[in-house]
Amino acid sequence: MTIRTRLCTLVLVPSLAACGGPASNEPTDSKKAAAEAAAKADAKKKEDEAIARRRAEREAKEAAAEKAAAEKKAKIDALAVLPKKLPKKLKKACEAVVEANDAFMKKHYADDPKTLERWNMAKGTQLGMTRQQCIKEGSIEVAACQAHALQNAPAELKKDFAQLLLACKEKFGAKP
Protein backbone atom coordinates (compact mmCIF):
# COMPACT_ATOMS: atom_id res chain seq x y z
CA MET A 1 0.00 0.00 0.00
CA THR A 2 1.18 3.35 -0.81
CA ILE A 3 1.45 6.21 1.54
CA ARG A 4 -1.25 7.97 -0.30
CA THR A 5 -3.72 5.04 0.18
CA ARG A 6 -2.84 4.80 3.86
CA LEU A 7 -3.30 8.50 4.32
CA CYS A 8 -6.70 8.45 2.61
CA THR A 9 -7.76 5.51 4.75
CA LEU A 10 -6.70 7.29 7.93
CA VAL A 11 -8.57 10.44 6.99
CA LEU A 12 -11.60 8.87 5.30
CA VAL A 13 -12.63 6.21 7.85
CA PRO A 14 -13.00 8.57 10.82
CA SER A 15 -14.88 11.07 8.68
CA LEU A 16 -17.35 8.39 7.56
CA ALA A 17 -17.95 7.47 11.17
CA ALA A 18 -18.64 11.09 12.02
CA CYS A 19 -21.12 11.42 9.13
CA GLY A 20 -23.20 8.42 10.20
CA GLY A 21 -21.67 5.92 7.85
CA PRO A 22 -21.25 2.25 8.50
CA ALA A 23 -18.99 2.77 11.52
CA SER A 24 -21.64 4.92 13.25
CA ASN A 25 -23.29 3.94 16.54
CA GLU A 26 -26.71 5.28 15.40
CA PRO A 27 -29.36 2.68 14.49
CA THR A 28 -30.11 2.24 10.85
CA ASP A 29 -33.47 3.13 9.31
CA SER A 30 -34.70 -0.46 9.51
CA LYS A 31 -33.87 -0.59 13.21
CA LYS A 32 -35.73 2.69 13.78
CA ALA A 33 -38.73 1.44 11.84
CA ALA A 34 -38.76 -1.79 13.84
CA ALA A 35 -38.56 0.14 17.12
CA GLU A 36 -41.38 2.46 16.03
CA ALA A 37 -43.52 -0.50 14.97
CA ALA A 38 -42.89 -2.20 18.32
CA ALA A 39 -43.83 1.01 20.17
CA LYS A 40 -47.02 1.35 18.12
CA ALA A 41 -47.91 -2.30 18.74
CA ASP A 42 -47.32 -1.84 22.47
CA ALA A 43 -49.48 1.30 22.53
CA LYS A 44 -52.22 -0.50 20.57
CA LYS A 45 -52.07 -3.43 22.98
CA LYS A 46 -52.42 -1.09 25.99
CA GLU A 47 -55.31 0.72 24.33
CA ASP A 48 -57.06 -2.58 23.56
CA GLU A 49 -56.59 -3.70 27.15
CA ALA A 50 -58.05 -0.43 28.45
CA ILE A 51 -61.04 -0.76 26.11
CA ALA A 52 -61.60 -4.35 27.19
CA ARG A 53 -61.37 -3.35 30.86
CA ARG A 54 -63.90 -0.51 30.41
CA ARG A 55 -66.23 -2.83 28.49
CA ALA A 56 -66.04 -5.43 31.24
CA GLU A 57 -66.76 -2.78 33.89
CA ARG A 58 -69.73 -1.46 31.90
CA GLU A 59 -71.11 -4.95 31.34
CA ALA A 60 -70.71 -5.76 35.05
CA LYS A 61 -72.62 -2.59 35.99
CA GLU A 62 -75.36 -3.42 33.49
CA ALA A 63 -75.61 -6.96 34.81
CA ALA A 64 -75.82 -5.68 38.39
CA ALA A 65 -78.54 -3.21 37.42
CA GLU A 66 -80.51 -5.93 35.61
CA LYS A 67 -80.16 -8.22 38.62
CA ALA A 68 -81.33 -5.48 41.00
CA ALA A 69 -84.31 -4.71 38.75
CA ALA A 70 -85.22 -8.40 38.58
CA GLU A 71 -84.98 -8.72 42.37
CA LYS A 72 -87.17 -5.62 42.85
CA LYS A 73 -89.73 -6.98 40.39
CA ALA A 74 -89.76 -10.29 42.24
CA LYS A 75 -90.39 -8.48 45.55
CA ILE A 76 -93.22 -6.46 44.02
CA ASP A 77 -94.73 -9.58 42.44
CA ALA A 78 -94.54 -11.34 45.80
CA LEU A 79 -96.60 -8.53 47.35
CA ALA A 80 -99.14 -8.51 44.52
CA VAL A 81 -101.34 -11.26 45.93
CA LEU A 82 -104.87 -11.48 47.19
CA PRO A 83 -105.46 -11.42 50.94
CA LYS A 84 -107.09 -14.43 52.56
CA LYS A 85 -110.40 -12.63 52.90
CA LEU A 86 -111.79 -10.42 50.13
CA PRO A 87 -114.20 -7.57 50.80
CA LYS A 88 -117.75 -8.12 49.52
CA LYS A 89 -118.26 -4.63 48.04
CA LEU A 90 -116.11 -2.55 45.72
CA LYS A 91 -116.61 0.63 47.73
CA LYS A 92 -115.29 -1.03 50.89
CA ALA A 93 -112.34 -2.50 48.96
CA CYS A 94 -111.47 0.93 47.52
CA GLU A 95 -111.67 2.55 50.97
CA ALA A 96 -109.14 -0.05 52.14
CA VAL A 97 -106.82 1.04 49.29
CA VAL A 98 -107.23 4.69 50.29
CA GLU A 99 -106.43 3.89 53.93
CA ALA A 100 -103.46 1.74 52.91
CA ASN A 101 -102.18 4.58 50.70
CA ASP A 102 -102.25 7.04 53.60
CA ALA A 103 -100.70 4.52 56.00
CA PHE A 104 -98.00 3.70 53.40
CA MET A 105 -96.96 7.34 53.14
CA LYS A 106 -96.99 7.90 56.91
CA LYS A 107 -95.05 4.71 57.58
CA HIS A 108 -92.34 5.11 54.94
CA TYR A 109 -91.84 8.87 55.18
CA ALA A 110 -92.05 9.27 58.96
CA ASP A 111 -88.34 10.14 59.05
CA ASP A 112 -88.76 12.81 56.33
CA PRO A 113 -90.86 15.61 57.84
CA LYS A 114 -90.74 17.74 54.70
CA THR A 115 -92.18 15.00 52.49
CA LEU A 116 -94.71 14.04 55.15
CA GLU A 117 -95.83 17.67 55.45
CA ARG A 118 -96.30 17.89 51.68
CA TRP A 119 -98.23 14.60 51.79
CA ASN A 120 -100.53 15.86 54.53
CA MET A 121 -101.22 19.02 52.53
CA ALA A 122 -101.95 17.13 49.29
CA LYS A 123 -103.44 13.91 50.56
CA GLY A 124 -107.05 15.07 50.21
CA THR A 125 -106.57 15.34 46.47
CA GLN A 126 -104.27 12.33 46.17
CA LEU A 127 -106.51 10.01 48.15
CA GLY A 128 -109.51 11.21 46.17
CA MET A 129 -107.70 10.30 42.95
CA THR A 130 -106.75 6.91 44.40
CA ARG A 131 -110.40 6.27 45.33
CA GLN A 132 -111.63 7.39 41.91
CA GLN A 133 -109.09 5.21 40.06
CA CYS A 134 -109.99 2.21 42.19
CA ILE A 135 -113.71 2.61 41.52
CA LYS A 136 -113.02 3.14 37.81
CA GLU A 137 -111.03 -0.10 37.73
CA GLY A 138 -114.12 -1.82 39.12
CA SER A 139 -112.39 -4.89 40.52
CA ILE A 140 -112.59 -6.05 44.12
CA GLU A 141 -109.60 -8.33 43.48
CA VAL A 142 -107.40 -5.49 42.20
CA ALA A 143 -108.40 -3.27 45.14
CA ALA A 144 -107.79 -6.02 47.70
CA CYS A 145 -104.41 -6.79 46.13
CA GLN A 146 -103.42 -3.12 46.14
CA ALA A 147 -104.39 -2.66 49.77
CA HIS A 148 -102.47 -5.80 50.71
CA ALA A 149 -99.38 -4.74 48.73
CA LEU A 150 -99.32 -1.25 50.25
CA GLN A 151 -99.82 -2.54 53.78
CA ASN A 152 -96.99 -5.06 53.49
CA ALA A 153 -94.45 -3.17 51.39
CA PRO A 154 -91.00 -2.94 53.00
CA ALA A 155 -89.16 0.38 53.28
CA GLU A 156 -86.91 -0.47 50.33
CA LEU A 157 -89.97 -0.25 48.05
CA LYS A 158 -91.19 3.12 49.30
CA LYS A 159 -90.38 4.76 45.97
CA ASP A 160 -92.21 2.02 44.07
CA PHE A 161 -95.73 2.96 45.09
CA ALA A 162 -96.98 3.14 41.50
CA GLN A 163 -95.35 -0.18 40.57
CA LEU A 164 -97.09 -1.87 43.50
CA LEU A 165 -100.48 -0.66 42.30
CA LEU A 166 -99.71 -1.50 38.70
CA ALA A 167 -98.58 -5.04 39.54
CA CYS A 168 -101.96 -5.76 41.12
CA LYS A 169 -103.79 -4.20 38.21
CA GLU A 170 -101.82 -6.28 35.70
CA LYS A 171 -102.27 -9.48 37.69
CA PHE A 172 -105.95 -9.23 38.63
CA GLY A 173 -107.39 -6.54 36.34
CA ALA A 174 -109.62 -7.13 33.35
CA LYS A 175 -107.66 -8.23 30.34
CA PRO A 176 -108.48 -6.28 27.14
Solvent accessible surface area in square Angstrom, and as a share of the most:
residue,aa,sasa,rsa
1,M,168,0.75
2,T,86,0.50
3,I,145,0.74
4,R,190,0.69
5,T,62,0.36
6,R,143,0.52
7,L,104,0.52
8,C,74,0.44
9,T,63,0.37
10,L,127,0.63
11,V,98,0.56
12,L,102,0.51
13,V,79,0.45
14,P,80,0.50
15,S,48,0.31
16,L,83,0.41
17,A,38,0.29
18,A,90,0.70
19,C,112,0.67
20,G,44,0.42
21,G,22,0.21
22,P,129,0.81
23,A,65,0.50
24,S,31,0.20
25,N,158,0.81
26,E,125,0.56
27,P,71,0.45
28,T,80,0.46
29,D,117,0.61
30,S,83,0.54
31,K,129,0.55
32,K,99,0.42
33,A,59,0.46
34,A,64,0.49
35,A,63,0.49
36,E,105,0.47
37,A,59,0.46
38,A,62,0.48
39,A,61,0.48
40,K,147,0.62
41,A,64,0.49
42,D,68,0.35
43,A,59,0.46
44,K,121,0.51
45,K,122,0.52
46,K,127,0.54
47,E,97,0.44
48,D,64,0.33
49,E,91,0.41
50,A,21,0.16
51,I,64,0.32
52,A,51,0.40
53,R,139,0.51
54,R,138,0.50
55,R,120,0.44
56,A,58,0.45
57,E,92,0.41
58,R,127,0.46
59,E,88,0.40
60,A,62,0.48
61,K,149,0.63
62,E,85,0.38
63,A,57,0.44
64,A,61,0.47
65,A,62,0.48
66,E,121,0.54
67,K,132,0.56
68,A,58,0.45
69,A,62,0.48
70,A,61,0.48
71,E,86,0.39
72,K,87,0.37
73,K,125,0.53
74,A,61,0.47
75,K,91,0.39
76,I,11,0.06
77,D,56,0.29
78,A,70,0.55
79,L,24,0.12
80,A,1,0.00
81,V,57,0.32
82,L,63,0.31
83,P,39,0.24
84,K,213,0.90
85,K,171,0.73
86,L,63,0.31
87,P,32,0.20
88,K,176,0.75
89,K,142,0.60
90,L,47,0.23
91,K,148,0.63
92,K,140,0.59
93,A,0,0.00
94,C,1,0.00
95,E,53,0.24
96,A,32,0.25
97,V,1,0.01
98,V,9,0.05
99,E,117,0.52
100,A,2,0.02
101,N,5,0.03
102,D,22,0.12
103,A,54,0.42
104,F,2,0.01
105,M,31,0.14
106,K,90,0.38
107,K,119,0.50
108,H,11,0.05
109,Y,27,0.10
110,A,68,0.53
111,D,120,0.62
112,D,52,0.27
113,P,100,0.63
114,K,145,0.61
115,T,25,0.14
116,L,38,0.19
117,E,106,0.47
118,R,140,0.51
119,W,21,0.07
120,N,75,0.39
121,M,155,0.69
122,A,43,0.33
123,K,50,0.21
124,G,60,0.58
125,T,90,0.52
126,Q,73,0.32
127,L,23,0.12
128,G,28,0.27
129,M,105,0.47
130,T,20,0.11
131,R,84,0.31
132,Q,126,0.56
133,Q,90,0.40
134,C,8,0.05
135,I,85,0.43
136,K,160,0.68
137,E,46,0.21
138,G,46,0.44
139,S,17,0.11
140,I,45,0.23
141,E,69,0.31
142,V,2,0.01
143,A,1,0.00
144,A,5,0.04
145,C,0,0.00
146,Q,19,0.09
147,A,6,0.05
148,H,42,0.19
149,A,0,0.00
150,L,1,0.01
151,Q,104,0.46
152,N,74,0.38
153,A,0,0.00
154,P,54,0.34
155,A,69,0.53
156,E,104,0.47
157,L,2,0.01
158,K,52,0.22
159,K,164,0.70
160,D,11,0.06
161,F,50,0.21
162,A,65,0.50
163,Q,89,0.39
164,L,0,0.00
165,L,34,0.17
166,L,91,0.45
167,A,13,0.10
168,C,0,0.00
169,K,80,0.34
170,E,111,0.50
171,K,102,0.43
172,F,58,0.24
173,G,8,0.08
174,A,98,0.76
175,K,139,0.59
176,P,181,1.14
